[in-house]
Amino acid sequence: MRVLIQLRPSPDLVAAVADPGQIATTADVADGLPGVELDSAFVPVAVARPVPAAGGDPLSLNQPLGFSLAAEDASVLVRGTISDDELASRITMLPALRPDVVGIFADPVIESTQTCGGDPPVGDWHDVERLLNVPALHAEGLDGTGVALAVLDTGINAAHTARQLGRGVTLDAARSWNPQGVSGTPGEFEVDHGTMCAFDTLIAAPQASLIDIPVLLSTRPGGTAMDGLLSDAVSAFAHLRDVLAAQPAGTRALVVSNSWGSFSPEWDFPVGHPGNYSDNAAHPFNLMVAELDAAGTDVLFAAGNCGVQCPDGRCAFPNRPIAGANSHPKVLAIGGVDVNGERVGYSSQGPGRLTARKPDLCAYTHFSGSKAFGDGTPDSGTSAATPVAAGLVAAIRTRWPAATLSPAQLRALLRRTAEDRSEVGFDYDYGYGNVDPAGIIAALQRRVKSAA
């Protein structure tokens, strides 16, 4: 089984891993672990220590947390493989043999949420542009200018995206990042799922600066072109932590679009096991999501394509398929509706696993847009709905940076202004409802007036 191993080595090694100007290797940090085949290509990642308010629980994701990367507080992750027939004994034995081992966690396969094919497109991206009230957004100066928008997927083909949009695309190559073993130039990857996602972000935020992170091109034995490992997402989020820290505090704006998730418990530890990912707030990736939120990042995840009417064939959770970070209370989990505002049958329903009230919102999908998969194939799945919503968030961030409107405040605003699709407010099909840009604009205008 592939695992992430959390260690607390000497403070000088922790400091070296946490410093983006230094390079520390797995051999420097772990120096051999009994029964573990360490992955020497994986660059160790520093994990900040959550610091709750006085008397709080450091593993509760529903309270404000601080995070410390100080050498005496932080820990370090490395990646490796433990033989399945030795897994239980090694998990028990390693901390006893090596007191610096503080945790062993699942490194599940993560896969794109592109799915549920057959049906033709419903409308096109100009319908989505109209429904997102893009002219009104741009009239308010909300077009994504100066906003960093990271697309974690299969890589972006910027030339194809620009051709389909009929306008230029800003690709931030300097802040883009490839996982270990992934070759390719930012913005020049094959036209695929990531190109679809990039296109869809730019419907509402055409001036946003795209950060290309092809995390789904991670290499692993038997892997396909559409899946990777959660450990590479851990590394990607560590990179984005540095991107965010380099921005001026007063104008900080980073939006992260994730159209992927874990479909099956097969690659995870059982629920209740301390190394579990799907239901475990203490998994390092779930803690990193909370850390980026606390620092001012807007993180969006696809709710997934395991809706009961039309589930993806990979869906293997017997119930509650919105798992792990996709169900994190500090992210926006996005379901899918067509341009008529009706939920698509494959959009996953809640409750979520880390927090019950998921999905948060729905955005538009199953429309003709990027043509990443051919002229007649729609941009579909919650894979398309998520970047559509991410583009809306990036548009808002043009004039409302995190210092002015925190990620938590923006999530609350989006939920409060959503077009309710039921009689009870929140429901597990639509969340709080469909995104409503007109309501968002009105709410932001009220904030300006009240601050005057």
C-alpha positions, 0 to 999 in steps of 0.5 A, a space after each residue: 500500500 502507498 502511504 504518507 509517513 509523518 516524521 518529526 526529525 531534528 529542528 534543523 532538518 524541519 527548517 530545511 524542508 520548510 525553507 523553499 530556498 533549500 532542498 532536502 531529500 527523503 534520505 536526509 529526513 528518513 534515512 531508511 525505515 524498516 519495512 518501508 520502500 521509500 520513494 526517493 523521488 518524492 520531495 519531503 513536505 513540511 506540515 504546519 502544526 495546527 494551533 487552536 484557540 485556548 482550550 480548543 481542539 486542534 483536530 476540529 475543522 469547524 473552529 478558527 485555527 492558526 498554523 505554525 511552520 516553526 522548526 520546533 512545531 512542524 513535521 515532515 511527510 515522506 512517501 513510500 510503500 508497505 507490503 500489504 501483508 505486513 501493513 498492520 505489523 509495520 504500522 504498529 512497529 515503526 513508531 516503536 522502532 523510530 520515535 520520530 515517526 508520528 503518523 502513517 496515513 493513506 496515500 489514495 489514488 485521486 481521479 478526475 471527476 469527468 464522467 457520465 457521457 451519453 447525453 448531448 450538451 445542454 446549451 453552450 458556454 455563452 449561456 453560462 456567461 449569461 447566467 453568471 451575469 458576466 457583463 454586470 460582473 465586469 461593469 463592477 470591475 470584477 474580471 479576475 485581473 491580478 488574481 492567481 487561479 490555480 488549476 490542479 488537473 491534467 495540465 493546461 493547453 493555453 493555445 487551445 483555450 485561447 482559440 475556443 474563447 476567442 481571446 488571450 489567456 494569461 498563463 503564469 509559468 513562473 508560479 506553475 509547478 509539476 509533480 516529480 516525474 511529470 515533464 512538460 511546459 506550463 500551458 503546453 500540455 495535451 488538450 485534455 481534462 485540465 484544458 476543459 477546467 482552465 477554459 471554464 474558469 475563464 468564462 467569468 474571470 477572463 483576466 485571471 492569471 492561471 497557475 498550471 499544476 498537472 497533479 493528475 499526471 503523477 506517475 504510478 504503476 498501472 495508473 491512467 492519464 487521469 489519476 494521480 496520488 494524494 501525496 502529489 496534491 500535498 506537495 502541490 498545496 505546499 507549493 501554493 502555500 509559498 505562492 500565497 506567502 509571496 503575495 502582499 498581505 493586503 492584496 492577497 488573492 489565490 483561488 484553487 480549483 480541484 476537479 478530482 477526488 477519491 472514488 473508492 475506499 480500496 486505497 484508503 485505510 478503514 474509517 476509524 483508522 488513524 491513517 484514514 483519509 476519507 473521514 479523518 480531519 487529522 490526515 495531513 492533506 486535510 490539515 493543509 487545506 485548513 492551513 491554506 484557508 486560514 492564510 487567505 486561499 479560496 479552495 474549491 473541490 468538485 462534489 463528485 459524480 456519484 449521484 444516485 441517478 447516474 453514478 460514475 462506474 468508479 464510485 465505490 463508497 457504499 454511501 456518502 461519496 463526498 469524501 476527504 477534502 471534497 467534504 472539508 468545512 473550509 472548502 466550497 464543494 460544488 455540485 452540478 446543474 445544467 443551464 436550465 438550473 436543474 441538477 444533473 443526475 450524476 452530481 453527488 449528493 450529501 451528506 459529506 464525510 468530514 462535514 455533513 452540509 455538502 455540497 455547498 453550492 451548484 454551478 453550471 455543467 454539461 454545456 458546449 464549451 472548451 471542446 477539449 474532447 471534441 466538438 460534440 462532447 460537453 464540458 461535463 461532470 462536477 469537473 466543469 461546475 467547479 472551475 465555473 464556480 472558481 472563475 466566479 470566485 476569482 472575479 470577486 477577488 479582483 476587488 475583494 482580496 482576502 484581507 477585505 473579505 476572508 475565505 470564510 466570509 466569501 463562502 458565507 456570502 455565496 451560500 446566503 445569496 444562492 438561488 434556493 432550489 428547495 423549500 427547506 433552505 439547505 438540501 443534499 441535492 443542491 446544497 444552499 442552491 445555485 450560484 447567483 451572481 446578481 445577488 452577490 453583486 448586490 451584497 457586495 454593493 451593500 458592503 461598500 455602502 455600509 463601510 462608507 
